[in-house]
Amino acid sequence: MSQKQRSFRTRLAMIGGLVTLLLAGQPATTKPTAAAAICEVTYTISNQWSTGFTANVSVKNLGIGLNNWQVGWTFAGNQAITNLWNGVLTQTGAQVSVSNPAWAASLPSNGTASFGFQASYTGSNAIPNAFTLNGVSCNGDQPSPMPTNTAIPSIPPATNTPNPPTNTPIATTTGTPRPTNTPTSVIPTVTNTPRPTNTPVPTTVNPTATSTPTGNNNNDDWLHTNGNQIVDSAGRPVWLTGVNWFGFNATERVFHGLWSANLTSMMQSISQRGLNIIRVPISTELILEWKAGVFKTPNVNTYANPELEGLTSLQIFDRFVMLSKQFGIKVMIDVHSAEADNSGHYAPLWYKGSFTSEQFYQAWEWITDRYKNDDTVIAMDIKNEPHGTAHDNQTSSQFAKWDNSTDINNWKYVCETASKRILAINPNVLVLCEGNEVYPKAGASYTSSNKNDYYFTWWGGNLRGVRDYPVNLGSNQDQLVYSPHDYGPLVFNQSWFYPGFTKETLYNDVWYPNWFFIHEENIAPLFIGEWGGFLDGGANEQWMKALRDLIKEHYLHHTFWVLNPNSGDTGGLLGYDWATWDEAKYALLKPALWADRNGKFVSLDHQIPLGGTATGTTITQYYQQGNQAPSNP
């Protein structure tokens, strides 16, 4: 691709499909002075074929902080954007504007915002040569919005190590809901355009998934609990150390990233990196659609994934389970929200709109029955992050409580009920009960309208109620695991992130009173279902290392948040090409992954080494070689 040299106003550097425009200022003729460049734009064509292409755009704000941002340009040809993610699109003819998504509105001085899109074209696909930021040419005068003093994280550019948002102090209000981890932006819908020539496809294509669950020739990996340990059928402790991968919970109804990357290649990479379990967020709505035989078109690039062409979202999930078995990975299903919506987890409860508690139970029964004979699917996380504050929701009851009632919003009762109905179908699967957000202090109850009568923490992170009202599963108590979530100050600057906080202060202020007592008192195992964030070189990274060390010291089970790069407030383990790993973040996580004395990662399978024999081993081999049990009460 070639470009004519631009005027002296614009410096254009192009390497392949990458175009960086630093729009410099020039002397103005109508005003006494002119502003310097206000933005730097990087426009990258990541894939291109005869009728379409995908591109990523990042804009660096060289001016003052902006409370909202909008990037504009004009295509030289007939390019038409068909889908855009991490932004809000407006296109009229050749004129394009992309404004910020709600969850990444601010753009601080020297901050960067990024978005991507898929487009069609005919003829030539010329690179835009001029951009605007908030309506002002990047080589024009400085706009004058009110400056912002608080930098809200924006999505990082597609680099190997995403640049973290500035760790700017945020007003502390204990009990403020945790921001979304999944994006609220439009995600690309991939159509059947010719396959880009530079998209790698595995040479080995596995059999196509059918409408029924994939069978397997071994079924000896079911896990149980013993005190605060999770053990295999021989009673030997195991360590579940994995990652979250979202998408099935959202409007796309399939893993995010399959719009550009190959599923088999991703699964192989995950396994070889030592992640032995994948927590898969999903929605009640999607499970009920599957149950009814209703299948909306999944968002998959079938030229990157030819083996997925023509498959429904359920068949793709079946194929994922089959690949998990092949690579020695186990699967946890997490009902993340009632509705199939990128922002569905904002809803505090397991019922919403037309989706009732009974339908929630029925969805769990259906999917449990489907995979009851496959020990690849070893765990069910009953509901993601039940939350809501009691003091200001007395009338609506839109908050999750934990007590001994059978009230519709009693999360403890609901988790107990759902778990019993699941275990009646498959008594060998692990069931996870997360916490809620608030718990009454001594002498108070959930009827109080006084905020000071409650303990607050992260959504899903408050398990104080276990002391007074433990979940009772009767004869199946040995399948129960409690699962808190924990995050750092870049998600929300909670009161315990005061200057000088340490691992010890976090332990005393939040971890022990909210959930670690469950482990220490040998009540049940703990599984930290979500934790993770940006590496900021400051407080957020300090929190991550502290929690990582607690996990490692006590062999706490966990799934890191998240594989996806498009998690607005945490970033992910992968870059925006969905193939390159953030090596710095992975290096932080790696010590908390289960490995033997030779550094081989341990599968939760007794026969299949994790990622193959070069990188992994099995439970059986781990103990045969005399490795230490992952246990530290």
ROGU-740936 format. One line per field, with one value per residue (C-alpha): x, y, z. Coordinates in steps of 0.05 Angstrom, whole numbers, padded with zeros to 5 digits. Layout:
// ROGU-740936
xx	X; ...
yy	Y; ...
zz	Z; ...
// end
This chain:
// ROGU-740936
xx	00000; 00029; 00012; 00031; 00071; 00026; 00033; 00082; 00026; 00026; 00083; 00063; 00101; 00078; 00104; 00061; -00010; 00012; 00004; 00023; 00002; 00031; -00006; 00039; 00020; 00034; 00033; -00038; -00057; -00121; -00102; -00043; -00020; -00033; -00034; 00015; -00007; -00065; -00065; -00025; -00064; -00042; -00084; -00067; -00097; -00092; -00125; -00144; -00177; -00208; -00273; -00259; -00210; -00204; -00167; -00147; -00142; -00109; -00109; -00062; -00086; -00029; -00072; -00110; -00152; -00220; -00284; -00309; -00275; -00293; -00246; -00264; -00236; -00258; -00245; -00216; -00255; -00320; -00300; -00360; -00352; -00398; -00379; -00339; -00318; -00295; -00329; -00395; -00397; -00429; -00415; -00447; -00418; -00343; -00345; -00333; -00336; -00323; -00341; -00323; -00361; -00395; -00344; -00284; -00308; -00248; -00183; -00130; -00071; -00021; -00073; -00091; -00158; -00164; -00219; -00224; -00271; -00288; -00304; -00320; -00292; -00282; -00224; -00169; -00166; -00128; -00105; -00140; -00091; -00125; -00160; -00198; -00205; -00270; -00283; -00217; -00164; -00105; -00061; -00111; -00125; -00131; -00203; -00224; -00266; -00265; -00203; -00212; -00170; -00189; -00163; -00212; -00178; -00187; -00175; -00101; -00072; -00056; 00013; 00046; 00041; -00019; -00005; -00042; -00088; -00062; -00072; -00109; -00141; -00215; -00262; -00273; -00345; -00348; -00397; -00397; -00412; -00354; -00350; -00362; -00307; -00340; -00347; -00412; -00390; -00410; -00369; -00354; -00401; -00362; -00395; -00375; -00325; -00264; -00213; -00154; -00091; -00051; -00098; -00065; -00108; -00085; -00065; -00104; -00179; -00216; -00283; -00343; -00384; -00453; -00518; -00503; -00447; -00380; -00364; -00298; -00261; -00244; -00287; -00243; -00230; -00289; -00268; -00293; -00277; -00245; -00244; -00212; -00182; -00207; -00185; -00188; -00222; -00161; -00166; -00103; -00104; -00107; -00099; -00147; -00109; -00141; -00170; -00236; -00257; -00321; -00367; -00420; -00453; -00457; -00499; -00450; -00467; -00398; -00327; -00301; -00240; -00267; -00280; -00205; -00169; -00174; -00207; -00161; -00098; -00123; -00139; -00071; -00038; -00079; -00061; 00013; 00013; -00008; -00081; -00115; -00187; -00228; -00286; -00337; -00388; -00455; -00527; -00592; -00622; -00573; -00580; -00656; -00649; -00606; -00657; -00712; -00671; -00666; -00599; -00580; -00522; -00457; -00404; -00348; -00299; -00306; -00244; -00202; -00244; -00265; -00281; -00336; -00372; -00445; -00444; -00492; -00467; -00484; -00444; -00386; -00390; -00390; -00329; -00296; -00310; -00280; -00217; -00212; -00211; -00159; -00112; -00123; -00163; -00224; -00286; -00327; -00394; -00413; -00482; -00458; -00525; -00598; -00598; -00550; -00521; -00452; -00476; -00522; -00481; -00500; -00567; -00559; -00598; -00607; -00677; -00693; -00752; -00782; -00728; -00752; -00717; -00751; -00724; -00655; -00661; -00686; -00629; -00580; -00615; -00614; -00540; -00521; -00558; -00524; -00453; -00466; -00426; -00366; -00315; -00286; -00342; -00324; -00354; -00415; -00409; -00482; -00486; -00435; -00430; -00498; -00500; -00540; -00542; -00597; -00602; -00627; -00666; -00716; -00777; -00752; -00713; -00664; -00606; -00578; -00580; -00553; -00595; -00639; -00702; -00734; -00744; -00738; -00675; -00640; -00577; -00557; -00623; -00620; -00549; -00568; -00630; -00596; -00538; -00585; -00622; -00555; -00528; -00591; -00572; -00496; -00473; -00399; -00396; -00369; -00417; -00393; -00429; -00403; -00414; -00458; -00442; -00468; -00478; -00510; -00467; -00481; -00550; -00574; -00613; -00628; -00689; -00644; -00643; -00580; -00518; -00474; -00508; -00474; -00406; -00391; -00342; -00336; -00394; -00393; -00338; -00377; -00381; -00388; -00457; -00424; -00408; -00481; -00517; -00472; -00497; -00523; -00522; -00535; -00502; -00469; -00434; -00368; -00383; -00389; -00337; -00343; -00320; -00304; -00281; -00228; -00202; -00152; -00156; -00158; -00226; -00249; -00207; -00238; -00224; -00173; -00127; -00101; -00030; 00019; -00028; 00007; -00010; -00019; -00067; -00107; -00110; -00135; -00180; -00216; -00193; -00197; -00263; -00298; -00275; -00207; -00234; -00269; -00202; -00167; -00222; -00225; -00298; -00294; -00247; -00241; -00240; -00224; -00265; -00242; -00180; -00134; -00120; -00072; 00002; 00010; 00076; 00038; -00019; -00058; 00004; 00020; -00049; -00042; 00024; -00003; -00063; -00020; 00025; -00034; -00060; 00008; 00023; -00043; -00056; -00122; -00160; -00171; -00186; -00152; -00193; -00185; -00161; -00198; -00160; -00227; -00240; -00245; -00223; -00171; -00143; -00127; -00073; -00078; -00065; -00116; -00093; -00119; -00054; 00002; 00009; 00022; 00086; 00093; 00023; 00033; 00099; 00061; 00009; 00055; 00079; 00006; -00003; 00003; 00070; 00114; 00186; 00211; 00166; 00115; 00043; -00005; -00070; -00132; -00136; -00107; -00090; -00079; -00020; -00036; -00018; 00022; 00082; 00130; 00097; 00051; 00039; -00021; -00044; -00023; 00048; 00053; 00043; 00081; 00142; 00137; 00118; 00092; 00016; -00011; -00035; -00020; -00077
yy	00000; 00067; 00139; 00205; 00252; 00298; 00372; 00400; 00403; 00327; 00279; 00210; 00147; 00081; 00011; -00041; -00029; 00015; 00090; 00139; 00211; 00264; 00325; 00384; 00456; 00510; 00585; 00611; 00667; 00689; 00687; 00716; 00647; 00575; 00513; 00457; 00387; 00364; 00291; 00233; 00180; 00110; 00076; 00002; -00043; -00110; -00153; -00139; -00178; -00162; -00133; -00116; -00103; -00094; -00036; -00011; 00063; 00095; 00169; 00202; 00267; 00317; 00373; 00385; 00331; 00318; 00297; 00265; 00251; 00243; 00225; 00242; 00230; 00225; 00163; 00175; 00119; 00081; 00048; 00032; 00011; -00048; -00059; -00021; -00038; 00003; 00065; 00093; 00100; 00152; 00149; 00192; 00177; 00181; 00222; 00182; 00200; 00154; 00178; 00149; 00091; 00107; 00067; 00104; 00176; 00216; 00224; 00255; 00295; 00246; 00191; 00143; 00116; 00058; 00027; -00021; -00035; -00079; -00046; -00062; -00029; -00036; -00011; 00020; 00024; 00089; 00109; 00171; 00229; 00277; 00268; 00312; 00307; 00336; 00371; 00407; 00389; 00357; 00412; 00466; 00506; 00475; 00460; 00489; 00441; 00444; 00405; 00341; 00324; 00251; 00204; 00148; 00087; 00081; 00017; 00010; 00005; -00063; -00070; -00129; -00095; -00048; 00020; 00025; 00083; 00135; 00114; 00177; 00181; 00167; 00189; 00132; 00112; 00044; 00000; 00034; -00018; -00045; -00019; -00066; -00113; -00129; -00075; -00040; -00022; -00052; -00114; -00131; -00178; -00219; -00234; -00286; -00243; -00277; -00300; -00252; -00283; -00269; -00303; -00368; -00430; -00494; -00549; -00599; -00589; -00630; -00662; -00615; -00611; -00641; -00621; -00667; -00662; -00690; -00758; -00777; -00841; -00825; -00799; -00803; -00730; -00710; -00669; -00664; -00624; -00643; -00587; -00528; -00572; -00593; -00666; -00718; -00786; -00813; -00758; -00721; -00645; -00609; -00535; -00501; -00444; -00414; -00355; -00323; -00315; -00277; -00270; -00324; -00279; -00220; -00203; -00239; -00305; -00334; -00322; -00253; -00256; -00308; -00250; -00252; -00310; -00385; -00423; -00484; -00441; -00401; -00463; -00493; -00428; -00424; -00495; -00487; -00425; -00468; -00447; -00511; -00486; -00435; -00399; -00385; -00330; -00344; -00318; -00350; -00323; -00361; -00426; -00422; -00407; -00469; -00509; -00485; -00498; -00424; -00404; -00334; -00326; -00328; -00274; -00315; -00303; -00369; -00353; -00353; -00411; -00453; -00511; -00469; -00451; -00468; -00484; -00455; -00422; -00486; -00528; -00480; -00488; -00563; -00557; -00514; -00569; -00621; -00578; -00568; -00644; -00650; -00600; -00622; -00561; -00563; -00519; -00479; -00451; -00384; -00354; -00283; -00249; -00261; -00228; -00238; -00168; -00139; -00099; -00152; -00162; -00093; -00122; -00141; -00206; -00272; -00253; -00194; -00175; -00238; -00283; -00311; -00348; -00412; -00403; -00391; -00459; -00493; -00465; -00494; -00562; -00564; -00548; -00594; -00652; -00638; -00645; -00693; -00749; -00707; -00692; -00635; -00591; -00599; -00538; -00492; -00420; -00409; -00333; -00279; -00223; -00217; -00147; -00086; -00042; -00054; 00013; 00050; -00007; -00025; -00014; -00048; -00104; -00099; -00124; -00193; -00212; -00271; -00298; -00357; -00334; -00359; -00288; -00280; -00238; -00283; -00303; -00356; -00392; -00386; -00413; -00470; -00486; -00483; -00525; -00579; -00582; -00587; -00641; -00681; -00689; -00693; -00706; -00703; -00631; -00575; -00519; -00449; -00398; -00327; -00274; -00213; -00139; -00121; -00157; -00128; -00112; -00144; -00123; -00098; -00132; -00124; -00082; -00024; 00040; 00063; 00054; 00050; -00015; -00054; -00081; -00066; -00096; -00116; -00145; -00220; -00210; -00210; -00280; -00257; -00291; -00360; -00354; -00346; -00380; -00430; -00463; -00532; -00584; -00644; -00707; -00668; -00618; -00644; -00609; -00539; -00484; -00411; -00361; -00287; -00235; -00183; -00123; -00066; 00011; 00022; -00012; 00028; 00061; 00027; 00053; -00002; 00024; 00080; 00106; 00055; -00005; -00073; -00146; -00149; -00091; -00120; -00186; -00153; -00100; -00139; -00210; -00245; -00215; -00222; -00291; -00317; -00341; -00395; -00424; -00412; -00445; -00504; -00492; -00502; -00489; -00419; -00404; -00331; -00328; -00259; -00219; -00180; -00112; -00064; -00062; 00010; 00007; 00033; 00016; -00030; -00072; -00073; -00102; -00153; -00178; -00181; -00223; -00266; -00281; -00299; -00346; -00378; -00386; -00420; -00453; -00417; -00436; -00380; -00356; -00293; -00236; -00239; -00268; -00214; -00150; -00113; -00111; -00037; -00031; -00087; -00103; -00175; -00227; -00221; -00162; -00137; -00187; -00241; -00278; -00238; -00247; -00190; -00220; -00173; -00190; -00264; -00262; -00234; -00289; -00348; -00362; -00375; -00430; -00503; -00532; -00590; -00584; -00584; -00527; -00568; -00545; -00593; -00613; -00629; -00690; -00757; -00778; -00716; -00670; -00596; -00571; -00634; -00668; -00613; -00563; -00603; -00663; -00698; -00706; -00779; -00763; -00705; -00751; -00810; -00764; -00747; -00673; -00637; -00634; -00564; -00555; -00504; -00498
zz	00000; -00019; -00001; -00032; 00013; 00054; 00062; 00113; 00164; 00172; 00184; 00158; 00175; 00147; 00158; 00124; 00149; 00207; 00199; 00254; 00246; 00290; 00269; 00282; 00289; 00237; 00242; 00238; 00191; 00225; 00298; 00336; 00360; 00342; 00386; 00380; 00361; 00405; 00388; 00360; 00322; 00305; 00252; 00242; 00190; 00224; 00170; 00098; 00043; -00025; 00002; 00074; 00130; 00205; 00237; 00306; 00322; 00383; 00398; 00448; 00477; 00475; 00502; 00567; 00599; 00567; 00602; 00537; 00471; 00398; 00342; 00270; 00201; 00128; 00086; 00017; -00014; -00003; 00062; 00105; 00178; 00192; 00265; 00317; 00388; 00448; 00420; 00393; 00317; 00272; 00197; 00143; 00075; 00082; 00146; 00209; 00282; 00341; 00411; 00478; 00509; 00575; 00615; 00586; 00579; 00603; 00565; 00609; 00583; 00552; 00559; 00503; 00480; 00432; 00390; 00331; 00274; 00215; 00148; 00076; 00014; -00060; -00101; -00060; 00016; 00027; 00097; 00126; 00130; 00177; 00243; 00292; 00367; 00395; 00329; 00326; 00275; 00309; 00279; 00296; 00359; 00428; 00448; 00514; 00554; 00629; 00650; 00690; 00751; 00754; 00701; 00687; 00655; 00580; 00541; 00529; 00458; 00430; 00460; 00492; 00560; 00563; 00590; 00657; 00672; 00719; 00791; 00809; 00878; 00876; 00930; 00979; 00991; 01023; 00989; 00922; 00869; 00830; 00758; 00701; 00679; 00613; 00560; 00545; 00476; 00410; 00394; 00321; 00285; 00235; 00169; 00118; 00080; 00049; 00099; 00110; 00083; 00146; 00194; 00218; 00221; 00256; 00208; 00249; 00251; 00303; 00291; 00288; 00352; 00348; 00380; 00438; 00489; 00468; 00498; 00529; 00545; 00617; 00673; 00735; 00750; 00794; 00854; 00925; 00987; 01053; 01104; 01068; 01013; 00945; 00933; 00878; 00883; 00921; 00972; 00947; 00949; 00882; 00864; 00815; 00783; 00721; 00684; 00665; 00592; 00580; 00520; 00527; 00580; 00531; 00471; 00426; 00460; 00447; 00471; 00455; 00410; 00362; 00315; 00301; 00334; 00326; 00384; 00380; 00379; 00439; 00479; 00465; 00487; 00551; 00569; 00555; 00599; 00658; 00667; 00688; 00692; 00654; 00687; 00633; 00647; 00615; 00622; 00644; 00580; 00536; 00574; 00567; 00493; 00486; 00525; 00478; 00415; 00398; 00369; 00350; 00301; 00341; 00330; 00300; 00244; 00206; 00165; 00227; 00253; 00192; 00238; 00271; 00207; 00211; 00285; 00336; 00399; 00437; 00388; 00396; 00471; 00462; 00419; 00472; 00523; 00476; 00466; 00540; 00549; 00494; 00526; 00599; 00619; 00665; 00658; 00709; 00687; 00719; 00711; 00705; 00693; 00680; 00612; 00554; 00559; 00564; 00624; 00651; 00714; 00737; 00758; 00831; 00833; 00795; 00772; 00727; 00683; 00653; 00682; 00749; 00804; 00782; 00711; 00741; 00776; 00713; 00671; 00721; 00719; 00643; 00634; 00692; 00660; 00593; 00621; 00679; 00646; 00627; 00681; 00639; 00669; 00742; 00776; 00776; 00802; 00820; 00809; 00796; 00847; 00880; 00908; 00926; 00988; 01039; 01073; 01011; 00978; 01032; 00988; 00925; 00959; 00902; 00944; 00959; 01033; 01072; 01129; 01148; 01112; 01048; 01022; 00947; 00954; 01004; 00966; 01017; 01008; 00933; 00928; 00974; 00934; 00866; 00891; 00917; 00851; 00813; 00859; 00852; 00779; 00787; 00858; 00836; 00811; 00854; 00870; 00888; 00930; 00924; 00977; 00972; 00984; 01053; 01119; 01182; 01242; 01309; 01335; 01267; 01212; 01138; 01157; 01178; 01135; 01170; 01127; 01189; 01209; 01153; 01133; 01060; 01011; 00938; 00901; 00916; 00967; 01033; 01064; 01136; 01137; 01134; 01208; 01227; 01169; 01132; 01069; 01085; 01029; 01073; 01047; 00991; 01036; 01008; 00942; 00971; 00957; 00978; 00926; 00941; 00891; 00906; 00867; 00873; 00878; 00803; 00803; 00863; 00917; 00977; 01047; 01062; 01006; 01051; 01045; 01070; 01064; 01064; 01056; 01131; 01134; 01076; 01113; 01177; 01146; 01091; 01074; 01141; 01166; 01099; 01076; 01096; 01163; 01123; 01102; 01168; 01209; 01161; 01144; 01069; 01011; 00982; 00908; 00890; 00826; 00804; 00818; 00772; 00743; 00709; 00728; 00747; 00785; 00845; 00892; 00844; 00830; 00904; 00919; 00863; 00890; 00961; 00941; 00895; 00953; 00998; 00944; 00935; 01010; 01025; 00957; 00950; 00887; 00838; 00767; 00745; 00715; 00656; 00590; 00550; 00533; 00528; 00603; 00615; 00687; 00690; 00621; 00605; 00597; 00521; 00475; 00426; 00373; 00421; 00412; 00445; 00520; 00567; 00593; 00653; 00678; 00665; 00703; 00763; 00758; 00743; 00814; 00833; 00780; 00800; 00776; 00797; 00822; 00750; 00730; 00691; 00699; 00732; 00699; 00739; 00695; 00716; 00645; 00602; 00617; 00615; 00545; 00529; 00558; 00540; 00586; 00631; 00674; 00706; 00778; 00775; 00752; 00801; 00861; 00832; 00827; 00901; 00893; 00954; 00963; 00950; 01020; 01074; 01125
// end
